[in-house]
């Protein structure tokens, strides 16, 4: 009789389907196809330091293991979440022992972005000496999260989320291996693919949960309705603090700027669905109104502010409707970055310019001494002038030419603003002639 306590645990589906060769890998054809960079690197016969950058569940760890297998190297894996300098040194001692036995070592550091600067620096001398070939994996942009010295010694390979067709290919493999007793209708397949969101590990875990639920329910035909009832289908992948977060914010902002209301709504609801803080989104929406619409449609700022206040009053989900309508309005509003550009140019000028004196005629003169010094002398009160405009008057420091930072665009209210400025400029010229 077999000993219950010595039975080997059944490997998870994701582990059972882990590729054993490069040809088994599903996805990343832009790197692994014939003549593509990573395929050529494997075929070269010589390992080099690499960083795999991509979202979760796309094969970063698998490719690192395949690298060790392809080049017949010893494989040491560290997690930057749990490891420190002490673990790095212990790994290097193991690598030296491997070298003494004629074996080269590949050191794999998962989530390398979690290492601080000193920990990353500790890797440098070993990577430079050739004692180990370094492979890092990260979900964050290595340009920001990996030390430049380490980054310069490694080739960065960008991995992509799996496509719907690639996830369906995984389903076929899983059915051939362990799930042949289950039949998925098209709606069920699409449901699983949608909630996997390009993450192969998540997809295989969902399949495994489906198999367990089906066995408990005594069913073999899997429908979308069965999945909705049997599984906890969480929101789509959304990294609240990483590149995915800022990429989607960028997409929302650019959709508004590009006057595409449907795209703006898509990215807004994607972020809300993924768990983004609506208050953060409302602040960004207000920023969009000032940066990309400006004085072409001043109502946009008011609507953006009102939407933010509405969310504060109503909360989720009711308040999110106000945010949605705000991005629609911003998307269809006339666009102008004239005020944004003028402000940035003024700031840049002041930052590099000297401290110029306020012209005497513009200075306030609340005391007798100040009046005797000429403060406010010959200041022309605009409301006493024709058309409430002191034609020919100057308001800039002495010796400073007109910078012309603000240039209204020919859209929205700024058309009228430009017309008014042109009239005022002509009045100034007429005053100079007199």
C-alpha positions as a Markdown table, in Angstrom:
| # | Residue | x | y | z |
|---|---|---|---|---|
| 1 | Unk | 0.0 | 0.0 | 0.0 |
| 2 | Unk | 1.4 | 3.4 | -0.9 |
| 3 | Unk | 2.4 | 5.7 | 1.8 |
| 4 | Unk | 0.0 | 8.7 | 1.7 |
| 5 | Unk | 2.6 | 11.0 | 3.2 |
| 6 | Unk | 5.3 | 10.2 | 0.6 |
| 7 | Unk | 3.2 | 10.9 | -2.5 |
| 8 | Unk | 4.5 | 13.6 | -4.8 |
| 9 | Unk | 2.2 | 16.6 | -4.9 |
| 10 | Unk | 0.5 | 17.1 | -8.3 |
| 11 | Unk | 2.3 | 19.9 | -10.2 |
| 12 | Unk | 0.2 | 23.0 | -11.0 |
| 13 | Unk | -1.0 | 23.2 | -14.6 |
| 14 | Unk | 1.3 | 26.2 | -15.2 |
| 15 | Unk | 4.3 | 24.2 | -14.1 |
| 16 | Unk | 3.2 | 21.1 | -16.0 |
| 17 | Unk | 3.0 | 23.1 | -19.2 |
| 18 | Unk | 6.3 | 25.0 | -18.6 |
| 19 | Unk | 8.2 | 24.9 | -21.9 |
| 20 | Unk | 11.2 | 22.6 | -22.1 |
| 21 | Unk | 12.6 | 24.0 | -25.3 |
| 22 | Unk | 12.6 | 27.3 | -27.1 |
| 23 | Unk | 10.1 | 25.9 | -29.7 |
| 24 | Unk | 7.6 | 25.1 | -26.9 |
| 25 | Unk | 7.3 | 28.8 | -25.9 |
| 26 | Unk | 4.0 | 30.3 | -26.8 |
| 27 | Unk | 4.2 | 34.0 | -27.7 |
| 28 | Unk | 7.2 | 36.4 | -28.0 |
| 29 | Unk | 7.5 | 35.7 | -31.7 |
| 30 | Unk | 9.1 | 39.1 | -32.2 |
| 31 | Unk | 12.0 | 37.8 | -30.2 |
| 32 | Unk | 12.0 | 34.0 | -30.8 |
| 33 | Unk | 11.0 | 33.7 | -34.4 |
| 34 | Unk | 13.5 | 32.7 | -37.1 |
| 35 | Unk | 16.2 | 35.4 | -37.4 |
| 36 | Unk | 14.8 | 37.3 | -34.4 |
| 37 | Unk | 17.1 | 38.7 | -31.6 |
| 38 | Unk | 16.7 | 36.2 | -28.8 |
| 39 | Unk | 16.6 | 33.2 | -31.2 |
| 40 | Unk | 19.9 | 34.4 | -32.7 |
| 41 | Unk | 21.3 | 34.8 | -29.1 |
| 42 | Unk | 20.5 | 31.2 | -28.3 |
| 43 | Unk | 21.9 | 30.0 | -31.6 |
| 44 | Unk | 25.2 | 31.9 | -31.0 |
| 45 | Unk | 26.3 | 29.3 | -28.4 |
| 46 | Unk | 27.5 | 32.0 | -26.1 |
| 47 | Unk | 25.4 | 33.4 | -23.3 |
| 48 | Unk | 25.3 | 37.1 | -22.5 |
| 49 | Unk | 23.8 | 39.2 | -19.7 |
| 50 | Unk | 20.2 | 40.0 | -20.3 |
| 51 | Unk | 17.2 | 41.8 | -18.8 |
| 52 | Unk | 13.7 | 40.6 | -19.6 |
| 53 | Unk | 11.2 | 43.4 | -19.3 |
| 54 | Unk | 7.5 | 42.7 | -19.6 |
| 55 | Unk | 4.2 | 42.3 | -17.7 |
| 56 | Unk | 3.5 | 39.3 | -15.4 |
| 57 | Unk | 3.0 | 35.9 | -16.9 |
| 58 | Unk | 4.7 | 36.3 | -20.3 |
| 59 | Unk | 7.6 | 33.9 | -19.8 |
| 60 | Unk | 10.5 | 35.9 | -18.3 |
| 61 | Unk | 11.4 | 33.1 | -15.8 |
| 62 | Unk | 10.9 | 30.4 | -18.3 |
| 63 | Unk | 13.2 | 32.1 | -20.8 |
| 64 | Unk | 15.9 | 32.4 | -18.1 |
| 65 | Unk | 15.7 | 28.7 | -17.3 |
| 66 | Unk | 15.8 | 27.8 | -21.0 |
| 67 | Unk | 18.9 | 29.9 | -21.4 |
| 68 | Unk | 20.7 | 27.9 | -18.7 |
| 69 | Unk | 19.5 | 24.7 | -20.3 |
| 70 | Unk | 20.5 | 25.7 | -23.8 |
| 71 | Unk | 24.0 | 26.7 | -22.8 |
| 72 | Unk | 24.4 | 23.9 | -20.3 |
| 73 | Unk | 25.0 | 26.2 | -17.4 |
| 74 | Unk | 24.2 | 25.9 | -13.7 |
| 75 | Unk | 21.2 | 28.0 | -12.7 |
| 76 | Unk | 20.9 | 30.1 | -9.6 |
| 77 | Unk | 17.7 | 32.0 | -9.0 |
| 78 | Unk | 17.2 | 34.8 | -6.6 |
| 79 | Unk | 14.1 | 36.9 | -5.8 |
| 80 | Unk | 14.9 | 40.5 | -5.2 |
| 81 | Unk | 11.9 | 40.6 | -2.9 |
| 82 | Unk | 13.5 | 38.2 | -0.4 |
| 83 | Unk | 17.2 | 38.4 | -1.2 |
| 84 | Unk | 19.9 | 40.8 | -0.2 |
| 85 | Unk | 23.7 | 41.4 | -0.5 |
| 86 | Unk | 24.3 | 38.3 | 1.7 |
| 87 | Unk | 22.4 | 36.1 | -0.7 |
| 88 | Unk | 24.3 | 37.6 | -3.7 |
| 89 | Unk | 27.6 | 36.7 | -2.0 |
| 90 | Unk | 26.5 | 33.2 | -1.2 |
| 91 | Unk | 25.4 | 32.8 | -4.9 |
| 92 | Unk | 28.8 | 33.9 | -6.0 |
| 93 | Unk | 30.5 | 31.4 | -3.7 |
| 94 | Unk | 28.4 | 28.7 | -5.3 |
| 95 | Unk | 29.3 | 30.0 | -8.8 |
| 96 | Unk | 33.0 | 29.7 | -7.9 |
| 97 | Unk | 32.4 | 26.1 | -6.9 |
| 98 | Unk | 30.6 | 25.5 | -10.1 |
| 99 | Unk | 33.5 | 27.0 | -12.1 |
| 100 | Unk | 35.9 | 24.7 | -10.3 |
| 101 | Unk | 33.9 | 21.8 | -11.6 |
| 102 | Unk | 34.0 | 23.2 | -15.1 |
| 103 | Unk | 30.4 | 24.6 | -15.1 |
| 104 | Unk | 29.5 | 28.2 | -15.9 |
| 105 | Unk | 26.7 | 29.8 | -13.9 |
| 106 | Unk | 23.7 | 31.9 | -14.9 |
| 107 | Unk | 22.5 | 34.1 | -12.1 |
| 108 | Unk | 18.8 | 34.9 | -12.5 |
| 109 | Unk | 17.4 | 37.8 | -10.4 |
| 110 | Unk | 13.6 | 38.0 | -10.5 |
| 111 | Unk | 12.1 | 41.4 | -10.0 |
| 112 | Unk | 15.5 | 43.1 | -10.2 |
| 113 | Unk | 13.8 | 46.5 | -9.8 |
| 114 | Unk | 13.2 | 45.6 | -6.2 |
| 115 | Unk | 16.9 | 45.7 | -5.5 |
| 116 | Unk | 18.2 | 49.0 | -4.2 |
| 117 | Unk | 21.3 | 50.7 | -5.7 |
| 118 | Unk | 23.8 | 49.1 | -3.3 |
| 119 | Unk | 22.3 | 45.6 | -4.0 |
| 120 | Unk | 22.5 | 46.2 | -7.7 |
| 121 | Unk | 26.0 | 47.5 | -7.4 |
| 122 | Unk | 27.0 | 44.3 | -5.6 |
| 123 | Unk | 26.2 | 42.4 | -8.8 |
| 124 | Unk | 28.5 | 44.5 | -11.0 |
| 125 | Unk | 32.0 | 43.0 | -10.2 |
| 126 | Unk | 30.8 | 39.5 | -10.7 |
| 127 | Unk | 29.0 | 40.3 | -14.0 |
| 128 | Unk | 32.1 | 42.2 | -15.2 |
| 129 | Unk | 34.5 | 39.4 | -14.2 |
| 130 | Unk | 32.5 | 36.8 | -16.1 |
| 131 | Unk | 32.1 | 34.6 | -13.1 |
| 132 | Unk | 28.3 | 34.6 | -13.8 |
| 133 | Unk | 26.1 | 35.6 | -16.7 |
| 134 | Unk | 23.5 | 37.9 | -15.2 |
| 135 | Unk | 19.8 | 37.6 | -16.2 |
| 136 | Unk | 17.3 | 40.0 | -14.6 |
| 137 | Unk | 13.5 | 40.0 | -14.9 |
| 138 | Unk | 11.4 | 43.1 | -14.3 |
| 139 | Unk | 7.9 | 44.4 | -14.8 |
| 140 | Unk | 9.2 | 48.0 | -14.5 |
| 141 | Unk | 11.0 | 50.1 | -17.1 |
| 142 | Unk | 14.7 | 49.2 | -16.6 |
| 143 | Unk | 15.7 | 52.7 | -17.7 |
| 144 | Unk | 14.4 | 54.0 | -14.4 |
| 145 | Unk | 14.7 | 51.0 | -12.1 |
| 146 | Unk | 18.1 | 49.4 | -13.0 |
| 147 | Unk | 21.4 | 51.1 | -12.3 |
| 148 | Unk | 22.9 | 52.5 | -15.5 |
| 149 | Unk | 26.2 | 50.6 | -14.9 |
| 150 | Unk | 24.3 | 47.3 | -14.7 |
| 151 | Unk | 22.0 | 48.3 | -17.5 |
| 152 | Unk | 24.9 | 49.1 | -19.9 |
| 153 | Unk | 26.2 | 45.5 | -19.4 |
| 154 | Unk | 23.0 | 43.7 | -20.3 |
| 155 | Unk | 20.9 | 43.5 | -23.4 |
| 156 | Unk | 17.3 | 44.4 | -22.7 |
| 157 | Unk | 14.6 | 42.2 | -24.3 |
| 158 | Unk | 11.0 | 43.6 | -24.2 |
| 159 | Unk | 8.4 | 40.8 | -23.7 |
| 160 | Unk | 4.8 | 41.4 | -24.7 |
| 161 | Unk | 1.4 | 40.2 | -23.3 |
| 162 | Unk | 0.1 | 37.1 | -25.0 |
| 163 | Unk | -2.5 | 37.7 | -27.7 |
| 164 | Unk | -5.9 | 36.0 | -27.6 |
| 165 | Unk | -4.9 | 33.5 | -30.2 |
| 166 | Unk | -1.7 | 32.6 | -28.2 |
| 167 | Unk | -3.8 | 32.0 | -25.1 |
| 168 | Unk | -6.2 | 29.8 | -27.1 |
| 169 | Unk | -3.1 | 27.9 | -28.2 |
| 170 | Unk | -2.3 | 27.3 | -24.5 |
| 171 | Unk | -5.8 | 26.0 | -24.0 |
| 172 | Unk | -5.3 | 23.5 | -26.7 |
| 173 | Unk | -2.1 | 22.3 | -25.1 |
| 174 | Unk | -3.7 | 22.1 | -21.7 |
| 175 | Unk | -6.6 | 20.0 | -23.1 |
| 176 | Unk | -4.1 | 17.6 | -24.7 |
| 177 | Unk | -2.2 | 17.3 | -21.5 |
| 178 | Unk | -4.7 | 17.1 | -18.6 |
| 179 | Unk | -8.0 | 18.7 | -19.6 |
| 180 | Unk | -9.2 | 16.4 | -22.4 |
| 181 | Unk | -12.3 | 15.7 | -20.4 |
| 182 | Unk | -13.5 | 19.3 | -20.6 |
| 183 | Unk | -15.2 | 21.0 | -23.6 |
| 184 | Unk | -15.2 | 24.8 | -23.7 |
| 185 | Unk | -17.8 | 26.6 | -25.8 |
| 186 | Unk | -16.7 | 29.8 | -27.7 |
| 187 | Unk | -18.2 | 32.1 | -25.1 |
| 188 | Unk | -16.4 | 30.3 | -22.2 |
| 189 | Unk | -13.1 | 30.5 | -24.1 |
| 190 | Unk | -13.5 | 34.2 | -24.7 |
| 191 | Unk | -14.4 | 34.8 | -21.1 |
| 192 | Unk | -11.2 | 33.0 | -19.8 |
| 193 | Unk | -9.1 | 34.8 | -22.4 |
| 194 | Unk | -10.6 | 38.1 | -21.5 |
| 195 | Unk | -9.9 | 37.8 | -17.8 |
| 196 | Unk | -6.4 | 36.4 | -18.3 |
| 197 | Unk | -5.6 | 39.7 | -19.9 |
| 198 | Unk | -2.5 | 38.4 | -21.8 |
| 199 | Unk | -1.1 | 36.7 | -18.7 |
| 200 | Unk | -0.3 | 33.0 | -19.4 |
| 201 | Unk | 0.1 | 32.1 | -15.8 |
| 202 | Unk | -3.2 | 33.7 | -14.9 |
| 203 | Unk | -4.9 | 31.9 | -17.8 |
| 204 | Unk | -3.5 | 28.5 | -16.8 |
| 205 | Unk | -4.6 | 29.1 | -13.1 |
| 206 | Unk | -8.1 | 29.9 | -14.3 |
| 207 | Unk | -8.1 | 26.7 | -16.3 |
| 208 | Unk | -7.0 | 24.8 | -13.3 |
| 209 | Unk | -9.7 | 26.4 | -11.1 |
| 210 | Unk | -12.3 | 25.6 | -13.9 |
| 211 | Unk | -11.2 | 21.9 | -13.9 |
| 212 | Unk | -11.6 | 21.7 | -10.1 |
| 213 | Unk | -15.0 | 23.4 | -10.2 |
| 214 | Unk | -16.2 | 21.2 | -13.1 |
| 215 | Unk | -15.1 | 18.0 | -11.2 |
| 216 | Unk | -17.0 | 19.1 | -8.1 |
| 217 | Unk | -20.1 | 20.0 | -10.1 |
| 218 | Unk | -19.9 | 16.8 | -12.2 |
| 219 | Unk | -19.9 | 18.7 | -15.5 |
| 220 | Unk | -17.7 | 18.5 | -18.6 |
| 221 | Unk | -19.3 | 21.1 | -20.9 |
| 222 | Unk | -18.0 | 24.5 | -19.8 |
| 223 | Unk | -20.1 | 27.6 | -20.6 |
| 224 | Unk | -19.6 | 31.3 | -19.8 |
| 225 | Unk | -22.4 | 31.1 | -17.4 |
| 226 | Unk | -20.7 | 28.2 | -15.5 |
| 227 | Unk | -17.5 | 30.2 | -15.3 |
| 228 | Unk | -19.3 | 33.3 | -13.9 |
| 229 | Unk | -21.0 | 31.2 | -11.2 |
| 230 | Unk | -18.1 | 28.9 | -10.3 |
| 231 | Unk | -15.1 | 31.2 | -10.4 |
| 232 | Unk | -14.1 | 34.5 | -8.9 |
| 233 | Unk | -13.2 | 36.5 | -12.0 |
| 234 | Unk | -11.2 | 39.4 | -10.8 |
| 235 | Unk | -10.6 | 42.7 | -12.6 |
| 236 | Unk | -8.2 | 42.9 | -15.4 |
| 237 | Unk | -4.5 | 43.3 | -14.7 |
| 238 | Unk | -3.7 | 46.8 | -13.5 |
| 239 | Unk | -0.5 | 48.0 | -11.8 |
| 240 | Unk | -1.4 | 51.0 | -9.7 |
| 241 | Unk | 2.1 | 52.2 | -9.5 |
| 242 | Unk | 4.1 | 50.9 | -12.4 |
| 243 | Unk | 4.5 | 51.4 | -16.1 |
| 244 | Unk | 1.1 | 50.0 | -17.0 |
| 245 | Unk | -0.5 | 52.7 | -14.8 |
| 246 | Unk | 1.4 | 55.5 | -16.4 |
| 247 | Unk | 1.0 | 54.1 | -19.9 |
| 248 | Unk | -2.8 | 54.2 | -19.4 |
| 249 | Unk | -2.8 | 57.6 | -18.0 |
| 250 | Unk | -0.8 | 58.7 | -21.0 |
| 251 | Unk | -3.3 | 57.1 | -23.3 |
| 252 | Unk | -6.2 | 58.8 | -21.6 |
| 253 | Unk | -4.5 | 62.2 | -21.8 |
| 254 | Unk | -3.5 | 61.8 | -25.4 |
| 255 | Unk | -7.0 | 60.6 | -26.4 |
| 256 | Unk | -8.5 | 63.8 | -24.9 |
| 257 | Unk | -5.9 | 65.9 | -26.6 |
| 258 | Unk | -6.6 | 64.0 | -29.9 |
| 259 | Unk | -10.3 | 64.9 | -29.6 |
| 260 | Unk | -11.4 | 61.2 | -29.5 |
| 261 | Unk | -14.2 | 60.9 | -26.9 |
| 262 | Unk | -14.7 | 57.1 | -27.3 |
| 263 | Unk | -11.0 | 56.4 | -26.8 |
| 264 | Unk | -10.9 | 58.8 | -23.8 |
| 265 | Unk | -13.9 | 56.9 | -22.3 |
| 266 | Unk | -12.2 | 53.6 | -23.0 |
| 267 | Unk | -9.0 | 54.4 | -21.1 |
| 268 | Unk | -10.9 | 56.1 | -18.2 |
| 269 | Unk | -13.2 | 53.1 | -17.7 |
| 270 | Unk | -10.2 | 50.7 | -18.1 |
| 271 | Unk | -8.5 | 52.4 | -15.3 |
| 272 | Unk | -11.6 | 52.5 | -13.1 |
| 273 | Unk | -12.2 | 48.9 | -13.8 |
| 274 | Unk | -8.6 | 48.1 | -12.8 |
| 275 | Unk | -8.9 | 49.9 | -9.5 |
| 276 | Unk | -7.3 | 53.3 | -10.2 |
| 277 | Unk | -8.2 | 55.9 | -7.6 |
| 278 | Unk | -10.9 | 58.1 | -9.1 |
| 279 | Unk | -9.7 | 61.1 | -7.1 |
| 280 | Unk | -6.3 | 60.7 | -8.9 |
| 281 | Unk | -8.1 | 60.5 | -12.2 |
| 282 | Unk | -10.2 | 63.6 | -11.4 |
| 283 | Unk | -7.0 | 65.6 | -10.7 |
| 284 | Unk | -5.5 | 64.5 | -14.0 |
| 285 | Unk | -8.7 | 65.5 | -15.8 |
| 286 | Unk | -8.5 | 69.0 | -14.4 |
| 287 | Unk | -4.9 | 69.1 | -15.5 |
| 288 | Unk | -5.9 | 68.1 | -19.0 |
| 289 | Unk | -8.4 | 71.0 | -19.2 |
| 290 | Unk | -5.8 | 73.6 | -18.3 |
| 291 | Unk | -3.0 | 72.1 | -20.4 |
| 292 | Unk | -4.7 | 71.2 | -23.7 |
| 293 | Unk | -7.9 | 73.3 | -23.8 |
| 294 | Unk | -7.0 | 76.4 | -21.9 |
| 295 | Unk | -8.7 | 79.6 | -23.0 |
| 296 | Unk | -10.0 | 78.1 | -26.2 |
| 297 | Unk | -12.9 | 76.9 | -24.0 |
| 298 | Unk | -12.8 | 78.1 | -20.4 |
| 299 | Unk | -15.9 | 76.0 | -19.6 |
| 300 | Unk | -13.7 | 72.9 | -19.8 |
| 301 | Unk | -11.9 | 73.9 | -16.6 |
| 302 | Unk | -15.2 | 74.5 | -14.8 |
| 303 | Unk | -16.7 | 71.2 | -16.0 |
| 304 | Unk | -13.5 | 69.3 | -14.9 |
| 305 | Unk | -13.6 | 70.9 | -11.5 |
| 306 | Unk | -17.4 | 70.2 | -11.1 |
| 307 | Unk | -16.8 | 66.6 | -12.0 |
| 308 | Unk | -14.1 | 66.3 | -9.4 |
| 309 | Unk | -16.5 | 67.9 | -6.8 |
| 310 | Unk | -19.3 | 65.6 | -7.9 |
| 311 | Unk | -17.2 | 62.6 | -7.3 |
| 312 | Unk | -16.3 | 63.8 | -3.8 |
| 313 | Unk | -20.0 | 64.2 | -3.0 |
| 314 | Unk | -21.3 | 61.0 | -4.6 |
| 315 | Unk | -18.4 | 58.6 | -4.5 |
| 316 | Unk | -18.3 | 55.4 | -6.5 |
| 317 | Unk | -19.9 | 54.3 | -8.8 |
| 318 | Unk | -22.3 | 57.2 | -9.2 |
| 319 | Unk | -19.6 | 59.9 | -9.2 |
| 320 | Unk | -17.7 | 58.1 | -11.9 |
| 321 | Unk | -20.4 | 59.2 | -14.4 |
| 322 | Unk | -19.3 | 62.8 | -13.9 |
| 323 | Unk | -15.7 | 61.9 | -14.7 |
| 324 | Unk | -16.9 | 60.1 | -17.8 |
| 325 | Unk | -18.9 | 63.1 | -19.0 |
| 326 | Unk | -16.0 | 65.4 | -18.2 |
| 327 | Unk | -13.6 | 63.5 | -20.4 |
| 328 | Unk | -16.2 | 63.5 | -23.2 |
| 329 | Unk | -16.5 | 67.3 | -23.0 |
| 330 | Unk | -12.7 | 67.8 | -22.9 |
| 331 | Unk | -12.3 | 65.5 | -25.9 |
| 332 | Unk | -14.7 | 67.4 | -28.1 |
| 333 | Unk | -13.7 | 70.9 | -26.8 |
| 334 | Unk | -11.6 | 73.3 | -28.9 |
| 335 | Unk | -8.0 | 72.7 | -28.1 |
| 336 | Unk | -5.2 | 75.2 | -27.2 |
| 337 | Unk | -1.9 | 74.8 | -25.5 |
| 338 | Unk | -1.1 | 78.5 | -26.0 |
| 339 | Unk | -1.5 | 79.3 | -22.3 |
| 340 | Unk | 0.5 | 76.2 | -21.3 |
| 341 | Unk | 3.3 | 77.1 | -23.7 |
| 342 | Unk | 3.3 | 80.8 | -22.7 |
| 343 | Unk | 3.6 | 79.8 | -19.0 |
| 344 | Unk | 6.4 | 77.4 | -19.6 |
| 345 | Unk | 8.3 | 79.9 | -21.7 |
| 346 | Unk | 7.9 | 82.6 | -19.1 |
| 347 | Unk | 9.1 | 80.3 | -16.4 |
| 348 | Unk | 12.2 | 79.3 | -18.4 |
| 349 | Unk | 13.0 | 82.9 | -19.1 |
| 350 | Unk | 12.7 | 84.0 | -15.5 |
| 351 | Unk | 14.8 | 81.1 | -14.3 |
| 352 | Unk | 17.8 | 82.1 | -16.5 |
| 353 | Unk | 17.3 | 85.9 | -16.5 |
| 354 | Unk | 18.6 | 88.5 | -14.0 |
| 355 | Unk | 16.3 | 90.1 | -11.4 |
| 356 | Unk | 14.9 | 93.1 | -13.2 |
| 357 | Unk | 13.6 | 96.2 | -11.4 |
| 358 | Unk | 9.9 | 97.0 | -11.4 |
| 359 | Unk | 9.4 | 100.2 | -13.5 |
| 360 | Unk | 8.9 | 103.2 | -11.2 |
| 361 | Unk | 5.5 | 104.1 | -12.7 |
| 362 | Unk | 4.2 | 100.7 | -11.8 |
| 363 | Unk | 5.3 | 100.8 | -8.2 |
| 364 | Unk | 2.8 | 101.4 | -5.4 |
| 365 | Unk | 3.3 | 104.6 | -3.4 |
| 366 | Unk | 1.5 | 104.3 | 0.0 |
| 367 | Unk | 3.9 | 106.7 | 1.7 |
| 368 | Unk | 5.0 | 110.3 | 1.2 |
| 369 | Unk | 8.6 | 109.2 | 0.7 |
| 370 | Unk | 7.7 | 106.7 | -2.0 |
| 371 | Unk | 5.7 | 109.4 | -3.8 |
| 372 | Unk | 8.8 | 111.8 | -3.5 |
| 373 | Unk | 10.9 | 109.0 | -5.1 |
| 374 | Unk | 8.5 | 109.0 | -8.1 |
| 375 | Unk | 6.8 | 105.7 | -7.3 |
| 376 | Unk | 3.6 | 105.5 | -9.4 |
| 377 | Unk | 4.4 | 108.8 | -11.1 |
| 378 | Unk | 2.8 | 109.1 | -14.5 |
| 379 | Unk | 1.0 | 105.8 | -14.1 |
| 380 | Unk | -2.0 | 105.9 | -16.4 |
| 381 | Unk | -5.2 | 104.4 | -14.9 |
| 382 | Unk | -6.6 | 102.3 | -17.7 |
| 383 | Unk | -10.3 | 102.9 | -16.7 |
| 384 | Unk | -9.7 | 106.6 | -17.3 |
| 385 | Unk | -8.4 | 106.0 | -20.9 |
| 386 | Unk | -10.4 | 105.6 | -24.1 |
| 387 | Unk | -11.8 | 102.1 | -24.4 |
| 388 | Unk | -10.3 | 101.4 | -20.9 |
| 389 | Unk | -6.9 | 100.9 | -22.5 |
| 390 | Unk | -3.8 | 102.9 | -21.9 |
| 391 | Unk | -2.5 | 102.8 | -25.5 |
| 392 | Unk | 1.3 | 102.9 | -25.7 |
| 393 | Unk | 1.9 | 102.1 | -22.0 |
| 394 | Unk | 4.6 | 99.6 | -21.1 |
| 395 | Unk | 4.3 | 97.1 | -18.3 |
| 396 | Unk | 7.6 | 95.2 | -18.7 |
| 397 | Unk | 10.9 | 96.0 | -16.9 |
| 398 | Unk | 13.0 | 98.6 | -18.6 |
| 399 | Unk | 15.2 | 97.2 | -21.4 |
| 400 | Unk | 13.1 | 94.0 | -21.8 |
| 401 | Unk | 11.6 | 93.6 | -25.2 |
| 402 | Unk | 8.1 | 92.2 | -25.8 |
| 403 | Unk | 8.5 | 88.4 | -25.5 |
| 404 | Unk | 5.3 | 87.4 | -27.3 |
| 405 | Unk | 4.9 | 84.2 | -25.3 |
| 406 | Unk | 1.2 | 84.0 | -25.6 |
| 407 | Unk | 0.1 | 83.2 | -29.1 |
| 408 | Unk | -3.7 | 82.4 | -29.3 |
| 409 | Unk | -4.7 | 79.5 | -31.5 |
| 410 | Unk | -7.3 | 80.0 | -34.2 |
| 411 | Unk | -9.9 | 77.8 | -32.4 |
| 412 | Unk | -12.7 | 78.4 | -29.9 |
| 413 | Unk | -12.7 | 81.5 | -27.7 |
| 414 | Unk | -9.0 | 82.2 | -28.6 |
| 415 | Unk | -10.1 | 83.4 | -32.0 |
| 416 | Unk | -11.8 | 86.3 | -30.3 |
| 417 | Unk | -8.8 | 86.8 | -27.9 |
| 418 | Unk | -6.5 | 87.0 | -30.9 |
| 419 | Unk | -8.7 | 89.6 | -32.5 |
| 420 | Unk | -8.7 | 91.7 | -29.4 |
| 421 | Unk | -5.0 | 91.5 | -29.0 |
| 422 | Unk | -4.5 | 92.5 | -32.6 |
| 423 | Unk | -6.7 | 95.6 | -32.0 |
| 424 | Unk | -4.8 | 96.5 | -28.8 |
| 425 | Unk | -1.5 | 96.2 | -30.7 |
| 426 | Unk | -2.7 | 98.5 | -33.4 |
| 427 | Unk | -3.8 | 101.1 | -30.8 |
| 428 | Unk | -0.2 | 100.9 | -29.3 |
| 429 | Unk | 1.2 | 101.6 | -32.8 |
| 430 | Unk | -1.1 | 104.5 | -33.3 |
| 431 | Unk | -0.1 | 106.0 | -29.9 |
| 432 | Unk | 3.6 | 105.7 | -30.8 |
| 433 | Unk | 3.0 | 107.7 | -34.0 |
| 434 | Unk | 1.5 | 110.5 | -32.0 |
